[in-house]
Amino acid sequence: MGNSISSGTDIGTGPIRLTSFSHGGGCGCKIAPGVLAEILKKSTGFSVPDALMVGIETSDDAAVYRLNDEQALIATTDFFMPIVDDPYDFGRIAATNAISDVYAMGGTPIMALALVGMPINQIPLDVIGKIIEGGESICREAGIPIAGGHSIDSVEPIYGLVVMGLIHPSKVKRNSSARVGDQLVLGKPIGVGVLSAALKKQKLDANGYASMIANTTKLNKPGQALSQLDAVHAMTDVTGFGLLGHLLEICRGAKVGATLRAADIPFLPQVKELAAAGCITGASARNFAAYGEDVRFSHEDTITQALLTDPQTSGGLLVACAPEALAQVLEIFHKSDFQDAAVIGEIVAGPAHIQVLSN
């Protein structure tokens, strides 16, 4: 793999490794889907206003509230512990990930609020400042201000955003509207969890780190254009529950199944080799334990299973579209420099399940 890297920030006696402060990094520190389902099952019911177009019922990417006949408000929040040691990169990744939920609903972000929790006595203020600067740089790229926020002194470093956006009510793309026959398109290659595990073990070289940063800081802006296509029936982004987990949310919401072709799924460079060498996150196994009973593989393959359950941080859009719109969907991705966007499977008749056709 070449020389490994540790992208820290020098502070006097040596580099500080932000990842050493956190027990999990990026979207890999999400509560496991099975545990989350158990928690939410015990939640009490509440009155849902008619204007709330999207709430918690299908585990969608953001809440959507109709303001009037022409506008709906998209609201989301996302934050996590460091996935990398470089503070500026950490801020960029966290901000890109948070804004992605607005794009996944098809909307246009309009502003953000910062969420900052830091162990003030352990991390220098200039390092914290660089984390915030990284987040601000991505917000500028998205064309939105950070209009406020909240900060606390916490045991582990945490950074993220509350993000709000707008969309026409008729253009909202839910994760629960897929139809049988739809083609599945994935906008970004997967494998971020594997690369982050390799980074923690100091087995990731400079090229691997560069590809991880490029992938996790690329804004999912194609979602805005995709929302204008009636033939795009469902959309989500792939994050902490892995490709299989977020595709299952689509299947369960629409009461359909899906077929994936493992050979067509794009992966980041070095990912397969690193996974085979043992650079796999614990979240991958937790993910499969939560939903594996609804997944079937044509051939037993532990590496493929680990990769498809690999927690993605700031992952790509997963789109379900009618076959006749496939060329237009791919063109939107490719024109926005998402050259790895690929057709990876299709929606089939239910019940909710995934069949993975191995290589």
N, C-alpha and C positions, 0 to 999 in steps of 0.2 A: 504493500500500500504506500510505500514511501515514508518520509518522515512524518510522524504524528505532530499535531499542533495542540496548543492550549492557549486559546485567545483570551487571556486575562488582561487586567489593567494593573500596571506597576504602582505599588504604594509603599515606598520606603524599602522594606526588607525583601520584597518580592511581589509577584503577581497575585492578585486576589481572584479566586475562582468563584464566581457567583453561583455556579451549580452546586458547590459544596455546601451552600446554605439551605438547599431545598431537598426534600425527600423524594420529590418527583419534579419533572420539568415539562413545560409547555402543556399541551392538551393531554399528555400522558398522566397528569396528576388529577384528571377528572375523577369524580366518584364513579366506581365501576357501574355499568348499566344495570346489573342485577340488584345491587345495593340501592341505587337511585330509584329503581322501580318500587322496591320495598318501602322506601321512605315516602314516596309520593302516594303510594297506595293508602297510607294512613292519614293523608291530608284531608281536612274537612272540606265539604263542598261550599261553593259560594255562588252568589247570583252573578250571571254573566250578562253584561249589557249587550243589546242588539248591535251596537256600533263596533264591538270587539270582533273583528273578522277572523283573527287567528290568535288563539291562546295556547294553553298547554296540552290540548287534547291529543295532538298527533306528534308531539315532540318536535315541532317545527323550529326553524332557526331564529325566529324573532316574533314578537307580538306585533299585530297590525290592528290599528284602530281607525275606523272611518271617521274623517273629519267632516266631509261633505261629499257631494256627488262627484267631485273632481279630484279630491285629495284624501289619502289615507296616510297616517303616521306609522312608521316602522320604528320599533324601539327594541334594543338589545343590549346586553352587557356580557363582557368576557374578560377574564383576567387569569393569570397563572404565575407560577414560580419560574425562575430562569431555566431556559433550555440550552443557553450558551453562556459563556463566561464574559464575552465582550458586552459591556453595558449598553452601548449604543445599538448594537445588533439586537439585543434582548428587547429594547424598547420598540424597535422597528417591527420585529416579529409579532410582539403582543398587539401592537396597534393594527397591523395588517389583518391579523386573525380576528380581532373584534369587528372591524369594519366589514369583513367578509359576509357576516350574517345579513347585513342590509342588501348587499349585492345578491346574495342567495335567494332573497325574496323578490328580486327584480328591481329593487329601489335605488334611489339616489341619496347618498348620505348628505346631511346638511350641517351637523355639528356633533361634537363629542364632549364628554366629561371624563377627566382622568381619575383613575382609582390607583392609589399608591399606598402600599404597606411596606415599610422597611425597618430592619433592625438598626436603628439610628446609631447605636453605640459600636456597631461592628462594621458597617459599610461607610466609607468616607462620603461626605456630602457631594464632592465633585463627581463621584461615581454615580450616585443617585441622580444627579443633574444630567449626566450623559444618558441614563435610561429614559428620562423624560424628554430630552432632546431628540432621541431616536424616535419616540412616539410622535413628537411634533412634526418630524420630517415626513413621516408617512401621511399624517393628516394634511399637510400642505400638498402632498402629491394627490391626495383624494379631493382636494379643494374645499376642506372644511376646517373650521377653527376648533381648538380646544377651549370651550367657553367656561370652564370651571372644573370642579371635581372635589375629591376628598382624600385626605391622607391620614395614616395612623402609624404609630410605632409598633411593629409586629415582630414576631420571632423569625419568620422567614420572609425573604423579599418577594413581593407580589406587585405586579403592574398590569394594568389593562385599561379598558375604556367602556363607558356607556356611550352608545352611538344611536343617533336618531336619523331617520331618513324619510323621504316622501315618495309616494307612488300613486298612480291612478288606481282606484279600487278595482277596476276591471282587469288590471295588468298584474295583480299579485300572483306570484308563483309559489304555491304551497308544495310541501313534500308529499302530499297525500292524494294527488290528482293524476297519477300515472294511469295509463290505459294498456290493456293487452295489445301487444304488437309494437309498442314503443321501443325505440332504440335507445340504448344507454351510452352517453358520452361522458368521459371523464376529462376535466380540463387540465389537471396537473398530474405529473408522475407521483407515485407514492414511495414511502420509505423513510420519511423524516424521523420516525421513532427509532429506526435502526441506526441512522446516522447520529442521532443524539446519544444513543447508548454507546456507540463507538467513540464519540467525543469524550464522554465521561470516563471511558476506559483508556483514553489517550491513544486510540487506534485509528483515529480519523486523520487523513492527510489534508494538505491545504486545498487540493482540488475538490475533495469530498466536502470540506467545510464550505467552500465557495458555492458549490451546487446547492447545498442545504440552505444557505442564506438567500441565494437568488430565488429559490422556490418559495420560501416562507415569507419573503417580503414583496412578492408580486401580487398586487391588488387584483381581486376577481372582478374587474370592471366589465368584462363581457356580460355579466348578469343583467346589466342595464339594457343592453341591446336584445338579449335573449327574451326579456320580459315582453318585448313588443311583438313576439311571434306567437300567434294563437296555437300553433302546432307544437309549441313547447308546453307540455302538460304539467310537468313537475320539475322541481329543482331544489337542491340542497347543497351544502358544502361538506366535504369529508374532513372530519376532525378527530376528536379523541376516541371515538368508538370504532375507528377503522373503516375501511371501505365496506366490509360486510355489514357492520353495525348500522351505518347510515343508509345503506341500500335496504336493509331490513325495515328501517323506519318508513321508507317509501312504500315497501311492500305491505306492511301492516296497515298503514294509513289508507291505502287504496284497495286493500284486500286482494292482492295479486301476488304472483311469484316472479322470480327473475332467474335468468341464466347468465352466468359470467364465463367468458373465455379467458382463462389465465394467460394464455400466450399473447393476448392482445392488450393486456393491462400494462401501461407504461410505468417503469420504475426509475428512480434516480440512479445515477452512476454509482457503482460499487455496492449497492444495497444487497444484491443477492449474495455476493461473496462475503460481505460482513455478517449477514444473517447466518450463513452457513458456518461462520467462525464463532458464532455464539453471541453476537451483538444484537440481542433481542430484549425488548423491555418487558418488565413484569406485567404491564398493562395489557399486552397482547394476549397473554394467557387468561387474564381476568375478563377481557372482552369475550373470548371464545367460550369461557365457562358460562357467561351470561346468556349467550344467544346461539351457541353452537348446535343445539338440538334442532334448529331450523335451517341448518346448512348441510348440504351433501356434496362430497367431492367424488368425482369420477374415479380418482385414484388417491390413495392415502399419501399425503405429502406434507410433512410437518413444517418444512420451510415455507411452502406456499401458504399454508394455514397461518403461520406467524406473520407473513407479509400482508395478507389480506385483513388481518385483525390489528395490524400495526397502527398505533395511535398517530394520527397526523396532526401536526400543528400548522395552522394556516394552510390547510389543504385546498384542493381544487374543487370546482363546481362539479356536481354530478347531475346530469340533465337527462330527463326522459322526454323524448320527442317523437312525433309521428315520422315514419320512414321517409315521407316526401319532403320533410324539412331537414333531413340529415345533412345534406350538402350545405345548406345555408347556416346551420348551427356550427359546423366545422369551419366554415369561412369566417364567421364572427370570431371564433377563437383564434384562428391563424392570423387574421388581420390585426389582432391585438397582441401578437407575439406569444401566443400560447401554442407553440409549435408541437408540443407533445400531446395535445388533445387527441383523444382516440375513441373509437367506437369499441366498447368492451363487452357488450351483451345486449339482452333485450328483456322486456317484460313479457311474462307468460301468465296463463290462467292460474288462479290461486289454488290452494290456500297460501298464506304468506310463507315463503321459503326461498332459498337460493340454491341453485345447482351450479357448482363450479366444475367446468370442464377443464381438466388439467392439461398441461403441455403434452 
